[in-house]
Structures are given as structure tokens and as C-alpha cells.
Amino acid sequence: RQLARLNFSLNLRGDESAPRKDGWVFLNHGAFGAPFKHATACAHTWRKRAEQQPLRFFDRELFEHLVFAMQDVAKFMDVDDPTRVALVSNATEALNAAMNGVPWRGDGTDEAVVMDIGYGGLKKALAVVCARVNARVRTVQVNLDDIQPLDDDENNIDTGCQLDACDEPHMPELERKLIAAIDPRRTRFVLLDHVTSNTAAKLPVASLASAVRRIAPQARIAIDGAHALGALRFTRKFWDSLPADVYATNAHKWLCGCRGTAVAIALSDRARDGELRPLISSHGTGEGLTSEFIWQGNKDYSPQLALPQVLAFHRTYGASMAEHQQDLIRYAVRTLRCEPLV
């Protein structure tokens, strides 16, 4: 009853947060997201503009606006080189591309490593790729105790954009299990989650990736950050500490952008220069990362074109939203524990 009386919504510029209907407030952004009202309105405006003169829009205007969106999200995520950034439909698409871009040997000696707490759709995708290239999937079995930070302070609950991506929890047992699954000669691909889908645990991906890199420097490492953008604050320090090849994150979850908008980042030179390429080959083929991911056949680009408006909203109100989220979690935890509310 106490939670039922709680005001979950945050009044921002009247009512520009996620749309509500019939008294419901959508909280589970980690599932399919809930875009800001102004994000869907902006996308609709782009869609109407495209229909007014399709040839002029797609042939002459579109590219520069998409490049601007890529540059803007690179700046928002503190990625110093926007040419390493590509806009995709979702993180699953980007990570499928990363799996398929691995230089598998195909002789039955290759192995891929994934954790059992990883996203189910990507575990299936990895199984399909490995079956095709005659590789073996090794799955790390993780217990809930393994992802409980040793230095966790239950009275200091932080969430939202105020939590830096580079502030990593200490999970030595998780790292030990991952290292045990890495073979210096066989491991060819490792998939790590930044924020787990079902258990909502923030994993120390920089530490884990560094451990993998020390043992198997030839292994390609991809980070599933589907739940990170909008929940974590990215900094140059984080990217400098992360020895991975590809990072993928969604803009339709906690960032509240339109569905069909996600970000793929080619962190390593080998990913940027040829290994990270779209699953669909079209007019952009051979023209570099940016063009190859843009030109995959005609589609509705309006969700991606609306991304700068979403980022502008977060730059203005991100701190307020993060503070509100932290207050909600503190309230919920104390209520569930039946602790006195202050």
C-alpha cells in the first residue's frame, strides 16, 4: 500500500516524460522502453519531412543529419572519435555483427565464452554462429553471490546517470570463473554484459575484459551494454580502461529514445577497419564503418534522427531524473525491508 501511494512520475516541463494511459506509469524501461513524448513527436516530424520529397531527403539530406546524430551521441558518451560510432536498430543487431565479424578459423579449435546470466537472445545468436563456424560455446555458470559486490554499502544506493561507468564493483569470484573458462589458444570470442538483463547487476567489464586480454590477447571481446545508456554516465576514463573490441547499447530503454535506435562502438582498430560490419551488405559496402551501417537498403531513419533531441533533454534534466530514481530505489528498498522511512 505504501508503494501504491508513491508518486513514480517526475514532472518535467509539464508532462514531457514517458506517456501514460489510463492511470498507468510505465516503469520497466529495461524491457521494451518508453520513449519521451517529444522524442516520438520529433521522429514523426522527420518522417513527414521525408515523405514530402523522398528523393531529395534520402539522396541529398539524410546523410549529414545521421552523421550529426552520431557525432552528438559520441559527445554524450564521451567517445573521442565519432568515426568509431554507428547507429543501429538495437544492441542485438550490433552484437550479431560483432560475432559474425570474428576471424573464426573454422577447424574445430575455436571457442566462444559467454556467461549464463547473459541475455538469452544473444546466447542463442552465439550458438547459431558457432555452429556455422565449427566452434564450441563455453558457458560460465554464475551464482547470485558471485555478482554481489564485496564493497557494497546497502545504505548507499546509487543509480541513474549519476553512477559512472568506470566505478566498477569488486567481484573476484566472477572474475575467477571467467578466467577459468578462457583458453589461451582456443578462445576466439568473449561476450560480457555491462548490466545484466534479468538480474540487473552492473558487472566490472573493464576488469573482466582486462583479465581476458592478459590470457588470450587474440580473443575478440564484445560488451553487451543494452541497459547502460541512460542508466550510467560514460567518461573517457571508462573507455580508456576498457580493452574490448565492440560496445553496443540501446537508446530506447533508459535513455527513453524511440525504438529502433541503438549505438555500436568499434573500440579497437581491427573492429573499425573491417571486423565490425553490418549483416546486410548494400551501397555502403567498402566505404567505411559509418557508410556501411547507414546504407543497408531503404528504411525509416526517423527514430535515429530524433536522437539529438533526446540527448538534449538528458543534458538538461538528466541530473534531476537520476536524483528522482535514487530516491525511488531508497524508498522501495526500505519499504520492502520494513525499515522506518525518513
C-alpha positions in Angstrom: 0.0 0.0 0.0 2.9 2.3 0.7 4.3 1.8 -2.8 0.9 2.2 -4.3 0.8 5.8 -2.8 4.2 6.6 -4.2 4.5 9.1 -7.0 6.7 7.4 -9.5 6.5 10.0 -12.2 8.7 13.1 -12.3 7.1 16.3 -13.6 9.5 17.7 -16.2 8.4 20.7 -18.3 4.7 20.0 -17.6 4.3 16.4 -18.8 7.1 15.5 -21.3 8.2 12.3 -19.7 7.1 8.9 -20.9 3.4 8.9 -22.0 0.8 7.5 -19.6 -2.5 6.0 -20.4 -5.5 5.0 -18.1 -3.6 5.9 -15.0 -0.6 3.6 -15.6 3.0 4.8 -15.2 5.5 2.6 -17.2 8.5 1.6 -15.0 10.0 -1.4 -16.8 12.2 0.5 -19.3 14.6 -2.4 -19.3 12.1 -4.4 -21.4 10.9 -2.5 -24.4 11.4 1.1 -23.3 9.1 4.0 -23.1 10.1 7.0 -25.3 9.7 10.5 -24.2 6.7 12.2 -25.8 8.9 14.8 -27.5 11.0 12.0 -29.0 8.1 10.4 -30.8 6.9 13.8 -31.9 10.3 14.6 -33.3 10.5 11.3 -35.1 7.1 11.9 -36.6 8.3 15.3 -37.9 11.3 13.7 -39.6 9.0 11.1 -41.1 6.7 13.7 -42.6 9.7 15.6 -43.9 10.9 12.5 -45.7 7.6 11.9 -47.3 7.3 15.4 -48.7 10.2 14.8 -51.2 11.6 11.3 -50.7 14.3 11.5 -53.4 15.7 14.8 -52.1 15.6 13.7 -48.5 17.2 10.3 -48.8 19.6 11.1 -51.6 20.8 14.6 -50.6 19.8 15.4 -47.0 19.8 12.3 -44.9 23.5 11.5 -44.6 24.6 14.7 -42.9 21.8 14.6 -40.4 22.7 11.0 -39.4 26.3 11.9 -39.1 25.3 14.8 -36.8 23.3 12.3 -34.7 26.4 10.0 -34.5 28.6 12.9 -33.5 26.1 14.0 -30.9 25.8 10.6 -29.2 29.6 10.2 -29.4 30.0 13.5 -27.5 27.2 12.5 -25.0 29.0 9.2 -24.3 32.5 10.9 -24.3 33.8 8.8 -27.2 36.6 10.9 -28.6 36.4 9.6 -32.2 32.9 9.7 -33.7 34.0 7.7 -36.7 34.0 4.7 -34.4 30.3 5.1 -33.8 27.5 3.6 -35.8 23.7 3.9 -35.3 21.9 0.5 -35.4 18.3 -0.7 -34.7 19.2 -2.4 -31.4 22.1 -3.8 -29.4 21.3 -7.3 -30.6 21.9 -6.3 -34.2 25.3 -4.8 -33.3 26.5 -7.8 -31.3 25.3 -10.2 -34.0 27.5 -8.2 -36.4 30.4 -8.4 -33.9 30.1 -12.2 -33.7 30.0 -12.6 -37.4 33.0 -10.4 -37.9 35.3 -12.5 -35.8 38.0 -14.2 -37.9 37.0 -17.7 -36.9 39.4 -20.4 -38.1 36.7 -23.0 -38.8 38.9 -26.0 -37.9 37.0 -27.0 -34.8 39.6 -25.5 -32.4 37.8 -22.2 -31.7 35.8 -21.4 -28.6 33.5 -18.6 -27.6 32.8 -17.7 -23.9 29.6 -16.3 -22.5 28.0 -16.2 -19.0 24.8 -18.0 -18.2 23.4 -14.7 -16.9 23.8 -13.1 -20.3 20.9 -12.1 -22.5 19.0 -15.1 -23.8 18.7 -13.8 -27.4 22.4 -13.3 -27.7 23.2 -16.7 -26.3 21.1 -18.2 -29.0 22.7 -16.0 -31.6 26.2 -17.0 -30.5 25.2 -20.7 -30.6 24.0 -20.2 -34.2 27.2 -18.5 -35.3 29.4 -21.1 -33.6 27.5 -24.0 -35.2 28.2 -22.4 -38.6 31.9 -21.9 -38.0 32.5 -25.2 -36.2 33.3 -23.6 -32.8 32.4 -24.5 -29.3 30.5 -22.3 -26.8 31.7 -22.4 -23.2 29.2 -21.1 -20.7 30.3 -19.7 -17.4 27.9 -20.7 -14.6 27.3 -17.7 -12.3 25.7 -17.7 -8.9 23.9 -14.7 -7.5 26.6 -14.5 -4.8 29.2 -14.1 -7.5 27.7 -10.8 -8.7 27.2 -9.3 -5.2 29.9 -6.6 -4.8 32.1 -7.2 -1.8 32.3 -3.4 -1.1 28.5 -2.9 -1.5 27.1 -0.5 1.0 23.4 -1.2 1.4 22.8 2.2 2.8 24.4 4.0 -0.2 22.2 3.1 -3.1 23.2 4.9 -6.3 21.6 4.5 -9.7 20.8 6.6 -12.7 23.1 8.8 -14.7 25.0 9.9 -11.6 26.7 6.4 -11.5 29.9 6.5 -13.5 30.5 3.5 -15.8 34.1 3.5 -14.6 33.1 3.0 -11.0 33.3 -0.8 -11.0 32.2 -3.2 -8.3 34.6 -5.8 -6.9 33.6 -9.3 -8.0 36.6 -11.6 -7.6 34.7 -14.8 -7.8 33.1 -13.8 -11.1 36.5 -12.9 -12.5 37.9 -16.3 -11.3 35.2 -18.2 -13.0 35.6 -16.3 -16.2 39.4 -16.8 -16.3 38.9 -20.5 -15.8 36.9 -20.7 -19.0 39.5 -18.8 -21.1 41.9 -21.0 -23.1 44.9 -19.0 -24.4 44.9 -21.0 -27.7 41.2 -21.7 -28.3 39.3 -18.7 -27.0 38.3 -16.6 -30.0 35.3 -14.5 -28.8 34.1 -13.4 -25.4 30.7 -11.8 -24.7 30.4 -9.8 -21.5 27.4 -8.0 -20.1 27.7 -4.5 -18.6 24.3 -4.5 -16.9 22.7 -7.9 -16.9 19.2 -8.2 -18.4 17.4 -10.4 -15.8 19.4 -9.8 -12.6 20.1 -6.1 -13.1 23.7 -6.4 -11.9 26.4 -4.0 -13.0 29.4 -6.0 -13.9 33.1 -4.9 -13.8 33.5 -5.2 -17.6 36.8 -3.3 -17.7 38.4 -5.6 -15.1 36.9 -8.7 -16.7 38.0 -7.7 -20.2 41.5 -6.9 -19.0 41.7 -10.3 -17.4 40.7 -12.0 -20.7 43.1 -9.8 -22.7 46.0 -10.9 -20.5 45.3 -14.6 -21.1 44.0 -14.6 -24.7 45.2 -11.4 -26.5 43.9 -12.7 -29.8 40.3 -13.1 -28.4 37.7 -10.6 -29.7 35.7 -9.1 -26.8 32.3 -7.6 -27.2 30.3 -5.8 -24.4 26.5 -6.0 -24.3 25.6 -2.6 -22.8 22.0 -2.8 -23.8 20.8 -1.4 -20.4 23.6 1.0 -19.9 22.9 4.2 -21.9 20.7 6.5 -19.8 21.5 4.5 -16.6 25.3 5.0 -16.5 27.4 8.1 -17.2 30.2 7.3 -19.7 33.5 9.0 -19.4 36.8 9.0 -21.3 38.3 7.2 -18.3 36.0 4.3 -18.8 36.8 3.9 -22.5 40.5 4.2 -21.8 40.2 1.3 -19.2 38.2 -1.0 -21.4 40.3 -3.3 -23.7 37.3 -4.5 -25.7 36.6 -4.5 -29.5 32.9 -3.7 -29.6 30.5 -2.0 -27.3 26.7 -1.9 -28.0 23.9 -0.1 -26.1 20.3 0.7 -26.7 18.8 4.2 -26.8 15.2 3.0 -26.4 15.5 1.7 -22.8 16.7 4.0 -20.0 17.6 6.9 -22.4 13.9 6.9 -23.4 14.6 7.4 -27.1 12.5 6.0 -29.9 12.5 2.2 -30.5 14.8 1.3 -33.4 17.7 3.4 -32.1 20.9 1.9 -30.7 24.7 2.6 -30.7 27.5 0.4 -31.8 31.1 1.5 -31.0 34.1 0.0 -32.7 36.6 0.4 -29.8 39.5 -1.4 -31.4 41.2 -0.5 -34.7 40.5 -4.0 -36.1 36.8 -3.6 -35.4 36.7 -0.2 -37.0 38.7 -1.2 -40.0 36.8 -4.2 -41.1 35.7 -6.7 -38.5 32.6 -4.8 -37.3 30.4 -4.6 -40.4 26.6 -4.8 -40.8 24.8 -8.1 -41.5 23.3 -6.5 -44.6 25.6 -5.5 -47.5 24.4 -2.7 -49.7 25.6 0.6 -51.3 27.7 1.4 -48.2 29.9 -1.7 -48.6 33.6 -0.8 -48.7 33.0 2.8 -47.7 33.9 2.5 -44.0 32.0 1.9 -40.8 29.7 5.0 -41.0 28.5 4.5 -44.5 28.2 0.7 -44.3 25.8 0.9 -41.3 23.8 3.8 -42.8 23.2 2.3 -46.3 21.7 -1.1 -45.7 18.7 -0.6 -48.0 15.9 1.9 -47.5 14.3 2.1 -44.1 12.7 4.5 -41.7 15.5 6.6 -40.2 13.3 8.9 -38.1 14.0 7.2 -34.7 17.7 7.8 -35.2 17.3 11.3 -36.5 15.3 12.1 -33.3 18.2 11.0 -31.1 19.8 14.5 -30.7 16.5 15.8 -29.2 16.6 13.0 -26.7 20.2 13.8 -25.7 19.4 17.5 -25.3 16.6 16.5 -22.9 19.0 14.4 -20.9 21.6 17.2 -20.8 19.0 19.5 -19.3 17.1 17.1 -17.0 19.4 14.1 -16.5 20.6 15.1 -13.0 17.0 15.6 -11.8 15.9 12.3 -13.2 18.9 10.5 -11.7 18.1 12.0 -8.3 14.5 11.0 -8.5 15.4 7.4 -9.5 17.8 7.2 -6.5 15.0 8.4 -4.1 12.6 5.9 -5.5 15.0 3.0 -5.0 15.9 4.0 -1.5 12.2 4.3 -0.7 11.4 0.9 -2.2 14.3 -0.9 -0.5 13.4 0.5 2.9 9.7 -0.3 2.4 10.4 -3.9 1.4 12.7 -4.3 4.4 10.0 -2.7 6.6 12.5 -0.1 7.7 11.4 3.3 9.1 11.0 5.8 6.3 12.9 9.1 6.7 
